[in-house]
Amino acid sequence: MKEAGEGKFCPFCNTRIEYEYYQYSHIGKFKCPNCNYGDNEIYKQASHVNLKNRSFQIGSTTYQIKFNSIYNIYNFVAVISCCSLYNIETKNLQKALASFQLNNGRLEEIEINRHPYYH
């Protein structure tokens, strides 16, 4: 829990956030014990995450992506959640995520033991 540099305090009442679990930094299931910030129902949930094959599912829909990091899965699930609120078609999301490339110098691909990884 000492790893989380941000996300320690509630942005609404400044009470220390309580985490049920966390995956990386401040990403996880949390709740403010004072005002219940973060006590939300899950809107979209990734399953069948396969970092080797760079894929995951939401419901029965499979998404292929170019990245093999759990952090990107979180980001893509957030994108899918927002797009579903605007009724953007799933096939368009699948196509966009499968072809998405980051061009700002982040997530450069390196090879370790003949396997590509992004960092």
N, C-alpha and C positions, 0 to 999 in steps of 0.2 A: 504493500500500500504506500510505501514511501516513494515509489517511482512516480506516481501521479503528481506532476508539477502544477497542472491546471486542473480545474474541475474538483477541487477539494471542498469548495464552499458554495452554497446555494446562491445563484445570481439574484434571487428575489429577497431573501431574508438574511443572507450571510451566515447561516448555520452550517456547521461542518456536515458534508454529505456522507451518508452511510452506504457502502457498497455491499451488495450481496455477492458479487463477483466482478472481476474486471479482466479484460483480455489484454489490453495494451494501454498504457498511460491511463487516461480517464474513461476509456471506452468499456462499458459493461452495464450491469443492472444496478441502479442506484436509486436512492430516495432521500429527500430531506426529511428528517424526523420532525421538523417544526411545521413546514407548510405543505409537505407531501409532493414537492416538485420532483419529477422523475417517476412518480407512481403512475405509469401509463400502461395501457394494454398494448401488446405487440401488434403493430399494424401490418408489417411485412417481416417475414423471417426466412433467412437463407437456410437451406438444408442440403445434404449431399454435396458439401463443399469438397472439391477435389483440386487441390493446388497443383498437383502433378499434371493433370489434364486441363487445368485452368477453366474450371466450370463450377457452377452451383445451380441450385434449383430454388425457386419460390413457388410453392404449391407444386403443380405438376409441370411447370415451365422450366426448361433448362436454358441457362445462359452460358455461352462460351465467351471468354475474355482473354486478353493478351497478357494479363498480369497474374503472378502466383503469390500474392501476399494477402493475408487476412484483412489487412487494413483497407485494401482496395475493395474487397468484398463488402465491407461495411459501407464504403462510399457508394458503391453501385446499388446496394439495397436502398440507401437513402434516395438515390436518383430515381429508382424504380418506384419507390413510395410516392415521391412528389409527382412523377409522371402519371401515376394511376389516379391521382386526384383530378387530373385534367383529361382523363380518358384517352391518353395516348396509347395507341395500339401496341400490344405486346410484341408483334413481329417487328415493328419499328424500333422498339427498345432493344430487342435481341440483335438486330442489325447494327445499331449504333454502338452498343457495348462491345460487340465482336470486333468492330473496326476502330474503336477508340484508341488514339495514341496521344501520349503526353509529349508536348514539344518544347517544354521550357527548361530542359536540362535535368529534370528530376526523373527518377525511376529509370536510370540508365541500365541497360542490360549487360551483365557480366556472365562469364561462363565458368562454372566450377565442375570439374570432373565431367566435362562434355554435356552439362545441363545448364540451360540459360536461367538466370535469376535476375530479378530487378532489385535495385537498391536505391 
